[in-house]
Amino acid sequence: MNDLTNWNGVPAPEKLAMEGRYVRLEPLNVDTHGDQLFDAVSGPDAERLHRWLPDKVPEDRNAFQSWLVEKAASIDPLFFVVIDKETGRVVGRQALMDISTTHGCAEIGHILWGPGMAGTRLATEAFFLFADYIFQLGYRRYQWRCNSRNAPSRKAAERFGYKFEGVFRQNMVVKGENRDTAWFSIIDSEWEALRRGYLKWLEPENFEKGGHQRTPLRQAFQL
């Protein structure tokens, strides 16, 4: 067991840009990001993208504005947009949430990765930038929660290197439905090995011309 006699907590994450090879994360800004983020989260895939989120599909750009104002002002959850560096456009959003500076715990949540980034190296790097930032701040635990019926989210958590911890039954009521919540975590002692795998996987040499990976992420963790 780690000796935490001298543990004094960790600083809160800041509203700052995080630069990757393929994406840049920027704190959500109403004026700068509103139109492009609306485009990314609406359209023909909107119902599917919002299926497991507490947010409803925005009816129109005006209705989306109130969501923007509220979330941009929030510090927990702390919302960021994901920008595709190749196009310069916003392609999704995510948040740091349930932040405990006392205990050194934080979570990635409110993930909505639009059709332009879901299932691509953009999404993987967007996740990596958050995780690496949190562990660099000295956090001890980085968690992931999702509806236990959300198979794509559970699969993503395992791909990203999380360990499954169990299910909290009847944990929440979301959109008029019961939610049993599946819990996953990465702890600080695990991150350095995972980090090496991420950096190796994100190298341009790991991708074919169309962006298809040569080495799966889970395999990169073993190299």
PyRosetta script that sets phi, psi and omega in degrees:
from pyrosetta import init, pose_from_sequence

init()
pose = pose_from_sequence("MNDLTNWNGVPAPEKLAMEGRYVRLEPLNVDTHGDQLFDAVSGPDAERLHRWLPDKVPEDRNAFQSWLVEKAASIDPLFFVVIDKETGRVVGRQALMDISTTHGCAEIGHILWGPGMAGTRLATEAFFLFADYIFQLGYRRYQWRCNSRNAPSRKAAERFGYKFEGVFRQNMVVKGENRDTAWFSIIDSEWEALRRGYLKWLEPENFEKGGHQRTPLRQAFQL")
pose.set_psi(1, 133.6)
pose.set_omega(1, 179.8)
pose.set_phi(2, -66.2)
pose.set_psi(2, 140.4)
pose.set_omega(2, 175.7)
pose.set_phi(3, -83.8)
pose.set_psi(3, 115.8)
pose.set_omega(3, -178.5)
pose.set_phi(4, -111.8)
pose.set_psi(4, 26.3)
pose.set_omega(4, -179.0)
pose.set_phi(5, -56.0)
pose.set_psi(5, -38.6)
pose.set_omega(5, -176.5)
pose.set_phi(6, -99.8)
pose.set_psi(6, 16.3)
pose.set_omega(6, 179.0)
pose.set_phi(7, -67.0)
pose.set_psi(7, 128.5)
pose.set_omega(7, -179.7)
pose.set_phi(8, -122.9)
pose.set_psi(8, 17.0)
pose.set_omega(8, -179.2)
pose.set_phi(9, 83.3)
pose.set_psi(9, -173.0)
pose.set_omega(9, -176.5)
pose.set_phi(10, -135.9)
pose.set_psi(10, 159.6)
pose.set_omega(10, 178.1)
pose.set_phi(11, -73.1)
pose.set_psi(11, 155.8)
pose.set_omega(11, 175.1)
pose.set_phi(12, -72.7)
pose.set_psi(12, 145.0)
pose.set_omega(12, 174.9)
pose.set_phi(13, -62.7)
pose.set_psi(13, 147.2)
pose.set_omega(13, -176.7)
pose.set_phi(14, -103.1)
pose.set_psi(14, 164.3)
pose.set_omega(14, 173.8)
pose.set_phi(15, -84.6)
pose.set_psi(15, 88.8)
pose.set_omega(15, -179.3)
pose.set_phi(16, -139.5)
pose.set_psi(16, 156.2)
pose.set_omega(16, 179.4)
pose.set_phi(17, -76.4)
pose.set_psi(17, 145.1)
pose.set_omega(17, 177.5)
pose.set_phi(18, -122.0)
pose.set_psi(18, 121.3)
pose.set_omega(18, -172.2)
pose.set_phi(19, -101.8)
pose.set_psi(19, 126.2)
pose.set_omega(19, 174.1)
pose.set_phi(20, -116.5)
pose.set_psi(20, -172.0)
pose.set_omega(20, 178.1)
pose.set_phi(21, -76.7)
pose.set_psi(21, -37.4)
pose.set_omega(21, -173.9)
pose.set_phi(22, -112.3)
pose.set_psi(22, -26.9)
pose.set_omega(22, -178.2)
pose.set_phi(23, -132.4)
pose.set_psi(23, 161.2)
pose.set_omega(23, 170.6)
pose.set_phi(24, -128.0)
pose.set_psi(24, 131.3)
pose.set_omega(24, 175.7)
pose.set_phi(25, -96.9)
pose.set_psi(25, 131.3)
pose.set_omega(25, 178.0)
pose.set_phi(26, -128.4)
pose.set_psi(26, 140.5)
pose.set_omega(26, 174.5)
pose.set_phi(27, -55.8)
pose.set_psi(27, 136.8)
pose.set_omega(27, -177.3)
pose.set_phi(28, -57.5)
pose.set_psi(28, 127.2)
pose.set_omega(28, 179.4)
pose.set_phi(29, -125.6)
pose.set_psi(29, 126.0)
pose.set_omega(29, -174.7)
pose.set_phi(30, -58.2)
pose.set_psi(30, -47.7)
pose.set_omega(30, -174.0)
pose.set_phi(31, -76.5)
pose.set_psi(31, -38.7)
pose.set_omega(31, -174.1)
pose.set_phi(32, -79.7)
pose.set_psi(32, -37.0)
pose.set_omega(32, -168.8)
pose.set_phi(33, -110.5)
pose.set_psi(33, -9.9)
pose.set_omega(33, -169.7)
pose.set_phi(34, -55.2)
pose.set_psi(34, -53.3)
pose.set_omega(34, -174.8)
pose.set_phi(35, -65.0)
pose.set_psi(35, -46.3)
pose.set_omega(35, -177.4)
pose.set_phi(36, -69.2)
pose.set_psi(36, -36.8)
pose.set_omega(36, 178.2)
pose.set_phi(37, -66.8)
pose.set_psi(37, -38.6)
pose.set_omega(37, 176.4)
pose.set_phi(38, -59.0)
pose.set_psi(38, -44.3)
pose.set_omega(38, 178.7)
pose.set_phi(39, -60.5)
pose.set_psi(39, -37.8)
pose.set_omega(39, -176.5)
pose.set_phi(40, -71.8)
pose.set_psi(40, -30.8)
pose.set_omega(40, -174.4)
pose.set_phi(41, -102.6)
pose.set_psi(41, -0.9)
pose.set_omega(41, 179.0)
pose.set_phi(42, -112.7)
pose.set_psi(42, -165.7)
pose.set_omega(42, 179.7)
pose.set_phi(43, 92.2)
pose.set_psi(43, -167.4)
pose.set_omega(43, -172.7)
pose.set_phi(44, -64.7)
pose.set_psi(44, -22.1)
pose.set_omega(44, -179.4)
pose.set_phi(45, -94.8)
pose.set_psi(45, 4.7)
pose.set_omega(45, -171.0)
pose.set_phi(46, -60.0)
pose.set_psi(46, -44.0)
pose.set_omega(46, -179.0)
pose.set_phi(47, -61.7)
pose.set_psi(47, -44.5)
pose.set_omega(47, 179.3)
pose.set_phi(48, -65.0)
pose.set_psi(48, -42.4)
pose.set_omega(48, -177.7)
pose.set_phi(49, -65.3)
pose.set_psi(49, -31.3)
pose.set_omega(49, -177.4)
pose.set_phi(50, -95.9)
pose.set_psi(50, 0.7)
pose.set_omega(50, -171.7)
pose.set_phi(51, -52.1)
pose.set_psi(51, -44.6)
pose.set_omega(51, -173.1)
pose.set_phi(52, -105.5)
pose.set_psi(52, 7.5)
pose.set_omega(52, 179.8)
pose.set_phi(53, -94.2)
pose.set_psi(53, 154.9)
pose.set_omega(53, 175.0)
pose.set_phi(54, -71.0)
pose.set_psi(54, -20.3)
pose.set_omega(54, -178.7)
pose.set_phi(55, -76.4)
pose.set_psi(55, 144.6)
pose.set_omega(55, 172.1)
pose.set_phi(56, -87.3)
pose.set_psi(56, 158.4)
pose.set_omega(56, 175.3)
pose.set_phi(57, -63.6)
pose.set_psi(57, 127.3)
pose.set_omega(57, 179.5)
pose.set_phi(58, -64.1)
pose.set_psi(58, 134.9)
pose.set_omega(58, -178.2)
pose.set_phi(59, -68.1)
pose.set_psi(59, -39.0)
pose.set_omega(59, 179.7)
pose.set_phi(60, -162.0)
pose.set_psi(60, -179.3)
pose.set_omega(60, -176.5)
pose.set_phi(61, -63.3)
pose.set_psi(61, -36.4)
pose.set_omega(61, 179.5)
pose.set_phi(62, -66.4)
pose.set_psi(62, -41.1)
pose.set_omega(62, 178.7)
pose.set_phi(63, -66.2)
pose.set_psi(63, -33.4)
pose.set_omega(63, 179.9)
pose.set_phi(64, -68.0)
pose.set_psi(64, -25.0)
pose.set_omega(64, -175.9)
pose.set_phi(65, -61.6)
pose.set_psi(65, -40.3)
pose.set_omega(65, -179.4)
pose.set_phi(66, -66.0)
pose.set_psi(66, -36.7)
pose.set_omega(66, 175.1)
pose.set_phi(67, -62.3)
pose.set_psi(67, -45.0)
pose.set_omega(67, -179.6)
pose.set_phi(68, -58.3)
pose.set_psi(68, -48.6)
pose.set_omega(68, -177.3)
pose.set_phi(69, -61.4)
pose.set_psi(69, -44.7)
pose.set_omega(69, -179.3)
pose.set_phi(70, -64.4)
pose.set_psi(70, -47.8)
pose.set_omega(70, -174.4)
pose.set_phi(71, -73.4)
pose.set_psi(71, -34.1)
pose.set_omega(71, 178.9)
pose.set_phi(72, -65.9)
pose.set_psi(72, -28.2)
pose.set_omega(72, -179.7)
pose.set_phi(73, -84.9)
pose.set_psi(73, -14.7)
pose.set_omega(73, -175.3)
pose.set_phi(74, -74.1)
pose.set_psi(74, 144.6)
pose.set_omega(74, 173.8)
pose.set_phi(75, -111.2)
pose.set_psi(75, -11.0)
pose.set_omega(75, 172.6)
pose.set_phi(76, -159.2)
pose.set_psi(76, 99.0)
pose.set_omega(76, 7.8)
pose.set_phi(77, -69.8)
pose.set_psi(77, 150.7)
pose.set_omega(77, 178.0)
pose.set_phi(78, -107.3)
pose.set_psi(78, 107.1)
pose.set_omega(78, -170.2)
pose.set_phi(79, -89.3)
pose.set_psi(79, 140.3)
pose.set_omega(79, 174.9)
pose.set_phi(80, -129.9)
pose.set_psi(80, 150.8)
pose.set_omega(80, 169.8)
pose.set_phi(81, -100.2)
pose.set_psi(81, 155.6)
pose.set_omega(81, 176.6)
pose.set_phi(82, -106.8)
pose.set_psi(82, 124.5)
pose.set_omega(82, -178.4)
pose.set_phi(83, -112.2)
pose.set_psi(83, 125.7)
pose.set_omega(83, 174.4)
pose.set_phi(84, -72.9)
pose.set_psi(84, 114.9)
pose.set_omega(84, -174.9)
pose.set_phi(85, -68.1)
pose.set_psi(85, -23.4)
pose.set_omega(85, 179.4)
pose.set_phi(86, -70.7)
pose.set_psi(86, -38.6)
pose.set_omega(86, -177.4)
pose.set_phi(87, -103.7)
pose.set_psi(87, -19.8)
pose.set_omega(87, -176.4)
pose.set_phi(88, 77.1)
pose.set_psi(88, 10.0)
pose.set_omega(88, -176.3)
pose.set_phi(89, -103.6)
pose.set_psi(89, 151.5)
pose.set_omega(89, 174.1)
pose.set_phi(90, -72.6)
pose.set_psi(90, 128.7)
pose.set_omega(90, -177.7)
pose.set_phi(91, -121.9)
pose.set_psi(91, -0.5)
pose.set_omega(91, 179.4)
pose.set_phi(92, 176.4)
pose.set_psi(92, -175.7)
pose.set_omega(92, 178.0)
pose.set_phi(93, -150.2)
pose.set_psi(93, 160.1)
pose.set_omega(93, 178.6)
pose.set_phi(94, -160.2)
pose.set_psi(94, 168.1)
pose.set_omega(94, -175.5)
pose.set_phi(95, -142.9)
pose.set_psi(95, 149.8)
pose.set_omega(95, 165.1)
pose.set_phi(96, -91.0)
pose.set_psi(96, 132.8)
pose.set_omega(96, -172.6)
pose.set_phi(97, -147.9)
pose.set_psi(97, 172.5)
pose.set_omega(97, -176.9)
pose.set_phi(98, 44.8)
pose.set_psi(98, 51.1)
pose.set_omega(98, -174.5)
pose.set_phi(99, -83.8)
pose.set_psi(99, 120.4)
pose.set_omega(99, 175.8)
pose.set_phi(100, -117.2)
pose.set_psi(100, 103.4)
pose.set_omega(100, 176.7)
pose.set_phi(101, -72.7)
pose.set_psi(101, -24.4)
pose.set_omega(101, 178.7)
pose.set_phi(102, -67.8)
pose.set_psi(102, -43.5)
pose.set_omega(102, -175.0)
pose.set_phi(103, -103.1)
pose.set_psi(103, -8.0)
pose.set_omega(103, 178.5)
pose.set_phi(104, 72.9)
pose.set_psi(104, 46.9)
pose.set_omega(104, -178.5)
pose.set_phi(105, -130.5)
pose.set_psi(105, 140.1)
pose.set_omega(105, 175.7)
pose.set_phi(106, -151.0)
pose.set_psi(106, 168.1)
pose.set_omega(106, -173.8)
pose.set_phi(107, -141.2)
pose.set_psi(107, 147.9)
pose.set_omega(107, 168.0)
pose.set_phi(108, -94.9)
pose.set_psi(108, 133.2)
pose.set_omega(108, -178.6)
pose.set_phi(109, -156.8)
pose.set_psi(109, -174.0)
pose.set_omega(109, -178.3)
pose.set_phi(110, 51.1)
pose.set_psi(110, 38.0)
pose.set_omega(110, -177.5)
pose.set_phi(111, -77.5)
pose.set_psi(111, 125.5)
pose.set_omega(111, 169.5)
pose.set_phi(112, -136.8)
pose.set_psi(112, 95.8)
pose.set_omega(112, 178.1)
pose.set_phi(113, -96.2)
pose.set_psi(113, 114.2)
pose.set_omega(113, -174.6)
pose.set_phi(114, -66.6)
pose.set_psi(114, 174.5)
pose.set_omega(114, -178.0)
pose.set_phi(115, -57.1)
pose.set_psi(115, -25.6)
pose.set_omega(115, -179.0)
pose.set_phi(116, -77.1)
pose.set_psi(116, -9.1)
pose.set_omega(116, -178.1)
pose.set_phi(117, -133.4)
pose.set_psi(117, -23.6)
pose.set_omega(117, -178.4)
pose.set_phi(118, -58.3)
pose.set_psi(118, 131.2)
pose.set_omega(118, 178.6)
pose.set_phi(119, 77.4)
pose.set_psi(119, 13.6)
pose.set_omega(119, -179.0)
pose.set_phi(120, -118.9)
pose.set_psi(120, 176.1)
pose.set_omega(120, 176.7)
pose.set_phi(121, -66.1)
pose.set_psi(121, -19.1)
pose.set_omega(121, 176.1)
pose.set_phi(122, -63.0)
pose.set_psi(122, -45.8)
pose.set_omega(122, 180.0)
pose.set_phi(123, -64.8)
pose.set_psi(123, -42.7)
pose.set_omega(123, -179.2)
pose.set_phi(124, -63.6)
pose.set_psi(124, -42.5)
pose.set_omega(124, 179.6)
pose.set_phi(125, -70.2)
pose.set_psi(125, -35.2)
pose.set_omega(125, 177.1)
pose.set_phi(126, -61.1)
pose.set_psi(126, -40.9)
pose.set_omega(126, 175.7)
pose.set_phi(127, -64.9)
pose.set_psi(127, -46.1)
pose.set_omega(127, -177.7)
pose.set_phi(128, -58.6)
pose.set_psi(128, -43.2)
pose.set_omega(128, -177.3)
pose.set_phi(129, -61.1)
pose.set_psi(129, -41.4)
pose.set_omega(129, 176.2)
pose.set_phi(130, -62.4)
pose.set_psi(130, -52.1)
pose.set_omega(130, -175.8)
pose.set_phi(131, -61.1)
pose.set_psi(131, -44.3)
pose.set_omega(131, -178.1)
pose.set_phi(132, -65.1)
pose.set_psi(132, -38.8)
pose.set_omega(132, 178.0)
pose.set_phi(133, -62.9)
pose.set_psi(133, -46.2)
pose.set_omega(133, -178.7)
pose.set_phi(134, -62.1)
pose.set_psi(134, -45.1)
pose.set_omega(134, -178.8)
pose.set_phi(135, -72.2)
pose.set_psi(135, -30.1)
pose.set_omega(135, 174.5)
pose.set_phi(136, -65.5)
pose.set_psi(136, -28.9)
pose.set_omega(136, 176.7)
pose.set_phi(137, -75.2)
pose.set_psi(137, -9.9)
pose.set_omega(137, 177.9)
pose.set_phi(138, 99.7)
pose.set_psi(138, 11.4)
pose.set_omega(138, 179.1)
pose.set_phi(139, -66.4)
pose.set_psi(139, 149.0)
pose.set_omega(139, -175.7)
pose.set_phi(140, -96.0)
pose.set_psi(140, -22.0)
pose.set_omega(140, -173.1)
pose.set_phi(141, -145.9)
pose.set_psi(141, 136.7)
pose.set_omega(141, 178.0)
pose.set_phi(142, -130.2)
pose.set_psi(142, 115.0)
pose.set_omega(142, -169.5)
pose.set_phi(143, -113.4)
pose.set_psi(143, 167.2)
pose.set_omega(143, -180.0)
pose.set_phi(144, -140.9)
pose.set_psi(144, 129.9)
pose.set_omega(144, 175.5)
pose.set_phi(145, -127.4)
pose.set_psi(145, 149.4)
pose.set_omega(145, 176.3)
pose.set_phi(146, -158.8)
pose.set_psi(146, 163.7)
pose.set_omega(146, 172.3)
pose.set_phi(147, -58.3)
pose.set_psi(147, 132.2)
pose.set_omega(147, -176.5)
pose.set_phi(148, -62.2)
pose.set_psi(148, -18.6)
pose.set_omega(148, 178.2)
pose.set_phi(149, -88.4)
pose.set_psi(149, -4.4)
pose.set_omega(149, -178.0)
pose.set_phi(150, -85.1)
pose.set_psi(150, 83.2)
pose.set_omega(150, -175.3)
pose.set_phi(151, -60.3)
pose.set_psi(151, -41.9)
pose.set_omega(151, 178.8)
pose.set_phi(152, -61.2)
pose.set_psi(152, -38.0)
pose.set_omega(152, 179.6)
pose.set_phi(153, -68.6)
pose.set_psi(153, -40.7)
pose.set_omega(153, 178.3)
pose.set_phi(154, -64.1)
pose.set_psi(154, -40.6)
pose.set_omega(154, 178.5)
pose.set_phi(155, -64.7)
pose.set_psi(155, -40.4)
pose.set_omega(155, 179.1)
pose.set_phi(156, -63.3)
pose.set_psi(156, -43.6)
pose.set_omega(156, -179.9)
pose.set_phi(157, -58.8)
pose.set_psi(157, -44.6)
pose.set_omega(157, -180.0)
pose.set_phi(158, -67.0)
pose.set_psi(158, -38.6)
pose.set_omega(158, 177.8)
pose.set_phi(159, -63.1)
pose.set_psi(159, -38.0)
pose.set_omega(159, -178.1)
pose.set_phi(160, -74.7)
pose.set_psi(160, -3.4)
pose.set_omega(160, 175.7)
pose.set_phi(161, 100.9)
pose.set_psi(161, 7.8)
pose.set_omega(161, 177.6)
pose.set_phi(162, -72.3)
pose.set_psi(162, 155.7)
pose.set_omega(162, 172.1)
pose.set_phi(163, -107.4)
pose.set_psi(163, 132.7)
pose.set_omega(163, 179.9)
pose.set_phi(164, -72.4)
pose.set_psi(164, 133.8)
pose.set_omega(164, -176.7)
pose.set_phi(165, -112.0)
pose.set_psi(165, -20.7)
pose.set_omega(165, -179.6)
pose.set_phi(166, 140.4)
pose.set_psi(166, -176.2)
pose.set_omega(166, -176.7)
pose.set_phi(167, -124.8)
pose.set_psi(167, 128.7)
pose.set_omega(167, 171.0)
pose.set_phi(168, -89.9)
pose.set_psi(168, 112.7)
pose.set_omega(168, -177.3)
pose.set_phi(169, -76.9)
pose.set_psi(169, 143.5)
pose.set_omega(169, 179.6)
pose.set_phi(170, 45.3)
pose.set_psi(170, 48.8)
pose.set_omega(170, -175.0)
pose.set_phi(171, -78.8)
pose.set_psi(171, -32.2)
pose.set_omega(171, -174.4)
pose.set_phi(172, -149.3)
pose.set_psi(172, 163.5)
pose.set_omega(172, 167.9)
pose.set_phi(173, -118.6)
pose.set_psi(173, 117.8)
pose.set_omega(173, -176.6)
pose.set_phi(174, -127.6)
pose.set_psi(174, 122.9)
pose.set_omega(174, 179.2)
pose.set_phi(175, 53.7)
pose.set_psi(175, 39.5)
pose.set_omega(175, 176.9)
pose.set_phi(176, 76.3)
pose.set_psi(176, 13.9)
pose.set_omega(176, 179.7)
pose.set_phi(177, -124.6)
pose.set_psi(177, 149.1)
pose.set_omega(177, 171.9)
pose.set_phi(178, -68.1)
pose.set_psi(178, 143.4)
pose.set_omega(178, 173.8)
pose.set_phi(179, -126.5)
pose.set_psi(179, 115.9)
pose.set_omega(179, 164.6)
pose.set_phi(180, -86.5)
pose.set_psi(180, 129.3)
pose.set_omega(180, -172.1)
pose.set_phi(181, -104.1)
pose.set_psi(181, 124.1)
pose.set_omega(181, 174.4)
pose.set_phi(182, -88.6)
pose.set_psi(182, 134.0)
pose.set_omega(182, -176.8)
pose.set_phi(183, -112.2)
pose.set_psi(183, 139.1)
pose.set_omega(183, 176.7)
pose.set_phi(184, -137.1)
pose.set_psi(184, 155.2)
pose.set_omega(184, 177.0)
pose.set_phi(185, -150.8)
pose.set_psi(185, 155.0)
pose.set_omega(185, 164.9)
pose.set_phi(186, -121.3)
pose.set_psi(186, 135.1)
pose.set_omega(186, 177.0)
pose.set_phi(187, -111.9)
pose.set_psi(187, 164.3)
pose.set_omega(187, -170.0)
pose.set_phi(188, -57.9)
pose.set_psi(188, -35.7)
pose.set_omega(188, -178.7)
pose.set_phi(189, -68.7)
pose.set_psi(189, -16.0)
pose.set_omega(189, -179.7)
pose.set_phi(190, -95.3)
pose.set_psi(190, -17.5)
pose.set_omega(190, -167.6)
pose.set_phi(191, -69.5)
pose.set_psi(191, -39.7)
pose.set_omega(191, -173.8)
pose.set_phi(192, -59.9)
pose.set_psi(192, -42.8)
pose.set_omega(192, 178.0)
pose.set_phi(193, -66.1)
pose.set_psi(193, -42.0)
pose.set_omega(193, 177.2)
pose.set_phi(194, -63.9)
pose.set_psi(194, -39.4)
pose.set_omega(194, -178.9)
pose.set_phi(195, -60.0)
pose.set_psi(195, -43.8)
pose.set_omega(195, 177.8)
pose.set_phi(196, -59.7)
pose.set_psi(196, -40.7)
pose.set_omega(196, 178.4)
pose.set_phi(197, -64.6)
pose.set_psi(197, -42.2)
pose.set_omega(197, 177.6)
pose.set_phi(198, -60.6)
pose.set_psi(198, -47.7)
pose.set_omega(198, -178.1)
pose.set_phi(199, -62.4)
pose.set_psi(199, -38.2)
pose.set_omega(199, 178.0)
pose.set_phi(200, -67.3)
pose.set_psi(200, -43.9)
pose.set_omega(200, -178.0)
pose.set_phi(201, -65.3)
pose.set_psi(201, -36.0)
pose.set_omega(201, -176.2)
pose.set_phi(202, -78.6)
pose.set_psi(202, -6.6)
pose.set_omega(202, 177.3)
pose.set_phi(203, -59.6)
pose.set_psi(203, 138.9)
pose.set_omega(203, -179.6)
pose.set_phi(204, -55.1)
pose.set_psi(204, -30.9)
pose.set_omega(204, -178.5)
pose.set_phi(205, -65.0)
pose.set_psi(205, -15.4)
pose.set_omega(205, -179.3)
pose.set_phi(206, -83.8)
pose.set_psi(206, 0.0)
pose.set_omega(206, -175.4)
pose.set_phi(207, -124.5)
pose.set_psi(207, 138.6)
pose.set_omega(207, 174.2)
pose.set_phi(208, -76.9)
pose.set_psi(208, 176.0)
pose.set_omega(208, -173.4)
pose.set_phi(209, -56.8)
pose.set_psi(209, -38.4)
pose.set_omega(209, -179.0)
pose.set_phi(210, -82.5)
pose.set_psi(210, 2.7)
pose.set_omega(210, 179.4)
pose.set_phi(211, 93.6)
pose.set_psi(211, 0.8)
pose.set_omega(211, 179.8)
pose.set_phi(212, -72.4)
pose.set_psi(212, 135.6)
pose.set_omega(212, -177.4)
pose.set_phi(213, -71.3)
pose.set_psi(213, 146.3)
pose.set_omega(213, 173.1)
pose.set_phi(214, -91.5)
pose.set_psi(214, -41.4)
pose.set_omega(214, 178.4)
pose.set_phi(215, -116.3)
pose.set_psi(215, 123.6)
pose.set_omega(215, 177.9)
pose.set_phi(216, -61.9)
pose.set_psi(216, 153.1)
pose.set_omega(216, -177.6)
pose.set_phi(217, -60.5)
pose.set_psi(217, -44.4)
pose.set_omega(217, -178.8)
pose.set_phi(218, -60.7)
pose.set_psi(218, -34.3)
pose.set_omega(218, 177.1)
pose.set_phi(219, -70.7)
pose.set_psi(219, -36.7)
pose.set_omega(219, 179.0)
pose.set_phi(220, -62.4)
pose.set_psi(220, -30.8)
pose.set_omega(220, 177.2)
pose.set_phi(221, -63.2)
pose.set_psi(221, -23.4)
pose.set_omega(221, -176.4)
pose.set_phi(222, -92.4)
pose.set_psi(222, -8.7)
pose.set_omega(222, -175.5)
pose.set_phi(223, -80.6)
pose.dump_pdb("model.pdb")
